[in-house]
Amino acid sequence: DAAGNVWTAWHAGPVGARDIYVARQSAGTDSFETPIQITTSSLDQCYPDLALAADGALYVVWQDNRRGNWDICAAVGSLDSRTFSKETTVVNADNNQTAPAVVVDAASPGRVYVAWQDDRNGNQDIYVAHSTNAFAGSTVSRVTTNTADQTDPDMAVGAGNTVYLVW
């Protein structure tokens, strides 16, 4: 982040009951602070990704299986208070959405992009959602339509707030 801190996110716990955690290593220190537990459901949440917005908001996304299929969820954190918002579902189609990736552009307000692989069409396609209001509302777009699987999306933001998506 702008203060030189390092942030990390991970899942921990037995398969079927994993939770998402975030921790900060303050600039100039050698160890991470006490982790912040983001999820507390007894069901499975895993494979988090995180991105930092220009305004200091920390976005964490993950795949969540508490409805019996994988959905993409998000929470927004404050770097100063180390607190996170209530979880928000980014997408909850009745099939499986997995392997989320998140980036935030530098516009004001920052636009958050989440990409994932999605099996709602009988194979794995790549989808992207973007939002300027912490996913209280978002626009979802299907990116790929090939009948072969497209998997493991990742993104980066370049000059002019151009978002690059690979899979």
Secondary structure as the mmCIF struct_conf table of DSSP 4:
data_model
#
loop_
_struct_conf.conf_type_id
_struct_conf.id
_struct_conf.beg_label_comp_id
_struct_conf.beg_label_asym_id
_struct_conf.beg_label_seq_id
_struct_conf.end_label_comp_id
_struct_conf.end_label_asym_id
_struct_conf.end_label_seq_id
TURN_TY1_P TURN_TY1_P1 ALA A 2 ALA A 3
BEND BEND1 GLY A 4 GLY A 4
STRN STRN1 VAL A 6 ALA A 12
BEND BEND2 GLY A 13 PRO A 14
TURN_TY1_P TURN_TY1_P2 VAL A 15 GLY A 16
BEND BEND3 ALA A 17 ALA A 17
STRN STRN2 ASP A 19 GLN A 25
TURN_TY1_P TURN_TY1_P3 ALA A 27 GLY A 28
BEND BEND4 ASP A 30 SER A 31
HELX_LH_PP_P HELX_LH_PP_P1 THR A 34 PRO A 35
STRN STRN3 ILE A 36 GLN A 37
BEND BEND5 SER A 42 LEU A 43
STRN STRN4 GLN A 45 LEU A 52
TURN_TY1_P TURN_TY1_P4 ALA A 54 ASP A 55
BEND BEND6 GLY A 56 GLY A 56
STRN STRN5 ALA A 57 ASP A 64
TURN_TY1_P TURN_TY1_P5 ARG A 66 ARG A 67
BEND BEND7 GLY A 68 ASN A 69
STRN STRN6 ASP A 71 SER A 78
TURN_TY1_P TURN_TY1_P6 LEU A 79 ARG A 82
STRN STRN7 THR A 83 PHE A 84
HELX_LH_PP_P HELX_LH_PP_P2 SER A 85 GLU A 87
STRN STRN8 THR A 88 VAL A 91
BEND BEND8 ASP A 94 ASN A 95
STRN STRN9 GLN A 97 VAL A 104
BEND BEND9 ALA A 106 PRO A 109
HELX_LH_PP_P HELX_LH_PP_P3 GLY A 110 ARG A 111
STRN STRN10 VAL A 112 ASP A 118
TURN_TY1_P TURN_TY1_P7 ARG A 120 ASN A 121
BEND BEND10 GLY A 122 ASN A 123
STRN STRN11 ASP A 125 SER A 131
BEND BEND11 THR A 132 ASN A 133
TURN_TY1_P TURN_TY1_P8 ALA A 134 PHE A 135
BEND BEND12 ALA A 136 GLY A 137
STRN STRN12 THR A 139 ARG A 142
BEND BEND13 THR A 147 ALA A 148
STRN STRN13 ASP A 154 VAL A 157
HELX_RH_3T_P HELX_RH_3T_P1 ALA A 159 ASN A 161
STRN STRN14 VAL A 163 VAL A 166
#
